[in-house]
Amino acid sequence: MREQQIAVRLPADAGIAIGPILFIIAILGILAAAIAAGSGSFTASTTNEGFDVKASALVQAGETLHEGMDRITLEGGIGVNNVVTNVTATNGTLDLFSPTGGGIAAPSVALANNPASDVWEFPTATVFPGVGTANGVTMALLNVPEGVCDAVNVKANGMTVSTNYNAADLGDPTNTATLTIANLPAAFDGKMLGCLANSNAAGGYWFYEIVAIQ
């Protein structure tokens, strides 16, 4: 009879290990979910860091363009309208990208929205609120991705509002040498550098630096 009782108890004893096994499976499931969530967060963080790095490079490029223009106009006593901003002009004393002119290298298009086709534009704006005189300003413009545009405004101007809400009519910088800027958001009044969403048919997000005052 005793042997029969022992035989009956064995299956019950063997089932005791199921609890710890289920617990381990549950822990593994939680760890897997945490790793998946962490991976997504890491990707988003990396993307934002990429925008910040590009924004910093653009801000530096804008400042360098401004310095080159000052070298010709202020130090050289040359009128702004006489400065040659063509990136292929690299020899004359009036050339922005000449060692004897502005003394700077042409800025890279690697940060553009479409590096294969986008180029830096250097139009004259008939007026830019809060900057210069009624004679207008000379600007450096580059079409950039939206995320980079946001990062530029945060970094350069301390803005937190998305550029989606900062739309100004910049005309079409790719087809005209003179822009008439309309509907510039008040937050950009007097800002020498920033990034704007263009409400014009040309569209896009445009990094800008005012490189000279007429």
C-alpha positions as a Markdown table, in Angstrom:
| # | Residue | x | y | z |
|---|---|---|---|---|
| 1 | Met | 0.0 | 0.0 | 0.0 |
| 2 | Arg | 2.9 | 2.4 | 0.9 |
| 3 | Glu | 4.5 | 1.8 | -2.5 |
| 4 | Gln | 1.2 | 2.6 | -4.2 |
| 5 | Gln | 0.9 | 5.9 | -2.4 |
| 6 | Ile | 4.5 | 6.9 | -3.4 |
| 7 | Ala | 3.7 | 6.1 | -7.0 |
| 8 | Val | 0.6 | 8.3 | -6.9 |
| 9 | Arg | 2.6 | 11.3 | -5.4 |
| 10 | Leu | 5.3 | 11.3 | -8.1 |
| 11 | Pro | 3.3 | 13.1 | -10.8 |
| 12 | Ala | 2.2 | 15.8 | -8.4 |
| 13 | Asp | 5.9 | 16.4 | -7.3 |
| 14 | Ala | 7.0 | 16.6 | -10.9 |
| 15 | Gly | 4.6 | 19.5 | -11.6 |
| 16 | Ile | 6.1 | 21.8 | -9.1 |
| 17 | Ala | 8.7 | 23.1 | -11.6 |
| 18 | Ile | 6.0 | 24.6 | -13.9 |
| 19 | Gly | 5.6 | 27.8 | -11.8 |
| 20 | Pro | 9.3 | 28.9 | -12.0 |
| 21 | Ile | 9.4 | 28.1 | -15.7 |
| 22 | Leu | 6.3 | 30.3 | -16.4 |
| 23 | Phe | 7.9 | 33.1 | -14.2 |
| 24 | Ile | 11.1 | 33.0 | -16.3 |
| 25 | Ile | 9.1 | 33.1 | -19.5 |
| 26 | Ala | 7.2 | 36.2 | -18.3 |
| 27 | Ile | 10.5 | 37.9 | -17.3 |
| 28 | Leu | 12.0 | 37.1 | -20.8 |
| 29 | Gly | 8.8 | 38.6 | -22.4 |
| 30 | Ile | 9.2 | 41.8 | -20.4 |
| 31 | Leu | 12.9 | 42.1 | -21.3 |
| 32 | Ala | 12.1 | 41.6 | -25.0 |
| 33 | Ala | 9.5 | 44.4 | -24.9 |
| 34 | Ala | 11.9 | 46.7 | -23.1 |
| 35 | Ile | 14.7 | 46.1 | -25.6 |
| 36 | Ala | 12.3 | 46.7 | -28.5 |
| 37 | Ala | 11.1 | 50.0 | -26.9 |
| 38 | Gly | 14.6 | 51.0 | -26.2 |
| 39 | Ser | 15.7 | 50.4 | -29.7 |
| 40 | Gly | 12.9 | 52.7 | -31.1 |
| 41 | Ser | 13.9 | 55.4 | -28.6 |
| 42 | Phe | 17.5 | 55.1 | -29.7 |
| 43 | Thr | 16.6 | 55.5 | -33.3 |
| 44 | Ala | 14.6 | 58.6 | -32.6 |
| 45 | Ser | 17.3 | 60.1 | -30.5 |
| 46 | Thr | 19.9 | 59.4 | -33.2 |
| 47 | Thr | 17.8 | 61.1 | -35.8 |
| 48 | Asn | 17.4 | 64.2 | -33.6 |
| 49 | Glu | 21.1 | 64.3 | -32.9 |
| 50 | Gly | 21.7 | 64.2 | -36.7 |
| 51 | Phe | 19.4 | 67.2 | -37.2 |
| 52 | Asp | 21.3 | 69.1 | -34.4 |
| 53 | Val | 24.7 | 68.3 | -36.0 |
| 54 | Lys | 23.5 | 69.5 | -39.4 |
| 55 | Ala | 22.0 | 72.6 | -37.9 |
| 56 | Ser | 25.2 | 73.5 | -36.2 |
| 57 | Ala | 27.1 | 73.0 | -39.5 |
| 58 | Leu | 24.6 | 75.3 | -41.3 |
| 59 | Val | 24.9 | 78.0 | -38.7 |
| 60 | Gln | 28.6 | 77.9 | -39.0 |
| 61 | Ala | 28.4 | 78.0 | -42.8 |
| 62 | Gly | 26.1 | 81.1 | -42.6 |
| 63 | Glu | 28.5 | 82.9 | -40.3 |
| 64 | Thr | 31.4 | 82.1 | -42.6 |
| 65 | Leu | 29.5 | 83.5 | -45.6 |
| 66 | His | 28.8 | 86.7 | -43.6 |
| 67 | Glu | 32.5 | 87.1 | -42.7 |
| 68 | Gly | 33.5 | 86.6 | -46.3 |
| 69 | Met | 31.1 | 89.3 | -47.4 |
| 70 | Asp | 32.3 | 91.7 | -44.7 |
| 71 | Arg | 35.9 | 91.1 | -45.9 |
| 72 | Ile | 35.0 | 92.5 | -49.4 |
| 73 | Thr | 32.4 | 95.2 | -48.5 |
| 74 | Leu | 33.7 | 96.6 | -45.2 |
| 75 | Glu | 37.4 | 95.9 | -45.4 |
| 76 | Gly | 37.6 | 96.4 | -49.1 |
| 77 | Gly | 35.1 | 99.2 | -49.4 |
| 78 | Ile | 33.2 | 97.5 | -52.2 |
| 79 | Gly | 29.5 | 97.9 | -52.7 |
| 80 | Val | 27.4 | 94.9 | -52.0 |
| 81 | Asn | 25.9 | 94.8 | -55.5 |
| 82 | Asn | 29.4 | 94.4 | -56.9 |
| 83 | Val | 30.2 | 91.2 | -55.0 |
| 84 | Val | 30.2 | 88.1 | -57.2 |
| 85 | Thr | 28.5 | 85.1 | -55.4 |
| 86 | Asn | 28.8 | 82.6 | -58.2 |
| 87 | Val | 30.5 | 79.5 | -56.6 |
| 88 | Thr | 32.5 | 79.0 | -59.8 |
| 89 | Ala | 34.1 | 82.5 | -59.6 |
| 90 | Thr | 37.2 | 82.0 | -57.5 |
| 91 | Asn | 39.9 | 84.3 | -58.8 |
| 92 | Gly | 38.9 | 88.0 | -58.6 |
| 93 | Thr | 39.0 | 90.4 | -55.8 |
| 94 | Leu | 35.3 | 90.8 | -56.0 |
| 95 | Asp | 34.6 | 87.1 | -55.8 |
| 96 | Leu | 33.2 | 85.9 | -52.5 |
| 97 | Phe | 34.9 | 82.5 | -52.9 |
| 98 | Ser | 38.3 | 83.8 | -54.1 |
| 99 | Pro | 41.4 | 83.8 | -51.9 |
| 100 | Thr | 41.9 | 87.5 | -52.9 |
| 101 | Gly | 38.2 | 88.3 | -52.4 |
| 102 | Gly | 36.1 | 87.0 | -49.6 |
| 103 | Gly | 38.8 | 84.5 | -48.7 |
| 104 | Ile | 36.3 | 81.6 | -48.0 |
| 105 | Ala | 35.5 | 78.3 | -49.7 |
| 106 | Ala | 32.1 | 77.8 | -51.3 |
| 107 | Pro | 29.7 | 76.2 | -48.8 |
| 108 | Ser | 28.8 | 72.5 | -49.2 |
| 109 | Val | 25.4 | 71.4 | -50.5 |
| 110 | Ala | 25.7 | 68.1 | -48.5 |
| 111 | Leu | 23.3 | 69.6 | -46.0 |
| 112 | Ala | 20.6 | 70.4 | -48.5 |
| 113 | Asn | 17.3 | 68.7 | -48.8 |
| 114 | Asn | 18.4 | 67.3 | -52.2 |
| 115 | Pro | 22.2 | 67.5 | -52.5 |
| 116 | Ala | 22.0 | 66.3 | -56.1 |
| 117 | Ser | 20.1 | 69.3 | -57.3 |
| 118 | Asp | 19.8 | 72.0 | -54.6 |
| 119 | Val | 22.3 | 74.8 | -54.6 |
| 120 | Trp | 23.0 | 77.8 | -52.4 |
| 121 | Glu | 21.1 | 80.9 | -53.6 |
| 122 | Phe | 22.2 | 84.5 | -53.0 |
| 123 | Pro | 19.2 | 86.7 | -53.8 |
| 124 | Thr | 18.6 | 90.3 | -52.7 |
| 125 | Ala | 15.5 | 90.8 | -50.5 |
| 126 | Thr | 13.8 | 94.2 | -51.0 |
| 127 | Val | 13.2 | 94.4 | -47.3 |
| 128 | Phe | 13.6 | 92.2 | -44.2 |
| 129 | Pro | 11.7 | 93.5 | -41.2 |
| 130 | Gly | 14.0 | 94.7 | -38.4 |
| 131 | Val | 17.2 | 94.4 | -40.4 |
| 132 | Gly | 19.0 | 97.1 | -42.4 |
| 133 | Thr | 17.3 | 99.8 | -44.4 |
| 134 | Ala | 14.7 | 100.1 | -47.1 |
| 135 | Asn | 17.4 | 99.3 | -49.6 |
| 136 | Gly | 17.2 | 95.7 | -48.7 |
| 137 | Val | 19.6 | 92.9 | -47.8 |
| 138 | Thr | 21.6 | 90.2 | -49.5 |
| 139 | Met | 20.7 | 86.7 | -48.3 |
| 140 | Ala | 22.3 | 83.2 | -48.5 |
| 141 | Leu | 19.6 | 80.5 | -48.8 |
| 142 | Leu | 19.6 | 76.7 | -48.9 |
| 143 | Asn | 16.7 | 74.3 | -49.1 |
| 144 | Val | 16.9 | 71.9 | -46.2 |
| 145 | Pro | 14.9 | 69.1 | -44.6 |
| 146 | Glu | 12.2 | 70.1 | -42.1 |
| 147 | Gly | 13.9 | 68.5 | -39.1 |
| 148 | Val | 17.1 | 70.4 | -39.8 |
| 149 | Cys | 15.1 | 73.6 | -40.2 |
| 150 | Asp | 13.5 | 73.2 | -36.8 |
| 151 | Ala | 16.9 | 72.5 | -35.2 |
| 152 | Val | 18.4 | 75.6 | -36.8 |
| 153 | Asn | 15.7 | 77.8 | -35.2 |
| 154 | Val | 16.1 | 76.1 | -31.8 |
| 155 | Lys | 19.9 | 76.5 | -31.9 |
| 156 | Ala | 20.2 | 79.9 | -33.5 |
| 157 | Asn | 17.1 | 81.7 | -32.1 |
| 158 | Gly | 15.9 | 79.7 | -29.1 |
| 159 | Met | 12.6 | 78.9 | -30.7 |
| 160 | Thr | 10.5 | 75.9 | -29.8 |
| 161 | Val | 7.6 | 76.3 | -32.2 |
| 162 | Ser | 7.8 | 74.1 | -35.3 |
| 163 | Thr | 8.7 | 75.8 | -38.6 |
| 164 | Asn | 5.4 | 74.5 | -39.9 |
| 165 | Tyr | 3.8 | 77.5 | -38.2 |
| 166 | Asn | 6.5 | 79.9 | -39.3 |
| 167 | Ala | 5.6 | 80.3 | -43.0 |
| 168 | Ala | 6.6 | 83.3 | -44.9 |
| 169 | Asp | 6.3 | 84.0 | -48.6 |
| 170 | Leu | 9.8 | 83.9 | -49.9 |
| 171 | Gly | 8.9 | 83.8 | -53.5 |
| 172 | Asp | 11.0 | 81.4 | -55.6 |
| 173 | Pro | 14.7 | 81.8 | -54.6 |
| 174 | Thr | 15.7 | 79.5 | -57.4 |
| 175 | Asn | 14.3 | 81.7 | -60.2 |
| 176 | Thr | 14.7 | 85.3 | -59.1 |
| 177 | Ala | 17.6 | 87.5 | -58.0 |
| 178 | Thr | 15.4 | 89.8 | -56.0 |
| 179 | Leu | 12.9 | 88.5 | -53.4 |
| 180 | Thr | 9.9 | 90.4 | -52.0 |
| 181 | Ile | 9.4 | 88.8 | -48.6 |
| 182 | Ala | 5.8 | 88.8 | -47.4 |
| 183 | Asn | 4.1 | 87.6 | -44.3 |
| 184 | Leu | 7.3 | 87.1 | -42.3 |
| 185 | Pro | 6.3 | 85.9 | -38.8 |
| 186 | Ala | 7.0 | 88.5 | -36.1 |
| 187 | Ala | 9.3 | 86.0 | -34.3 |
| 188 | Phe | 11.8 | 86.5 | -37.2 |
| 189 | Asp | 11.9 | 90.3 | -37.1 |
| 190 | Gly | 15.5 | 91.4 | -36.8 |
| 191 | Lys | 16.8 | 87.8 | -37.0 |
| 192 | Met | 20.0 | 87.7 | -39.1 |
| 193 | Leu | 19.9 | 83.9 | -39.3 |
| 194 | Gly | 17.1 | 81.3 | -39.2 |
| 195 | Cys | 15.0 | 78.9 | -41.2 |
| 196 | Leu | 11.6 | 79.5 | -42.7 |
| 197 | Ala | 8.9 | 77.4 | -44.2 |
| 198 | Asn | 8.1 | 78.9 | -47.6 |
| 199 | Ser | 4.4 | 79.4 | -48.2 |
| 200 | Asn | 5.0 | 80.2 | -51.9 |
| 201 | Ala | 4.4 | 77.7 | -54.6 |
| 202 | Ala | 8.2 | 77.1 | -54.6 |
| 203 | Gly | 7.7 | 75.6 | -51.1 |
| 204 | Gly | 10.2 | 73.9 | -49.0 |
| 205 | Tyr | 12.2 | 74.8 | -45.9 |
| 206 | Trp | 14.8 | 77.4 | -46.3 |
| 207 | Phe | 17.8 | 78.1 | -44.1 |
| 208 | Tyr | 18.8 | 81.7 | -44.4 |
| 209 | Glu | 21.6 | 84.0 | -43.4 |
| 210 | Ile | 21.6 | 87.8 | -44.1 |
| 211 | Val | 25.1 | 88.2 | -45.3 |
| 212 | Ala | 25.0 | 91.9 | -46.1 |
| 213 | Ile | 22.9 | 95.0 | -45.7 |
| 214 | Gln | 22.4 | 97.1 | -48.8 |
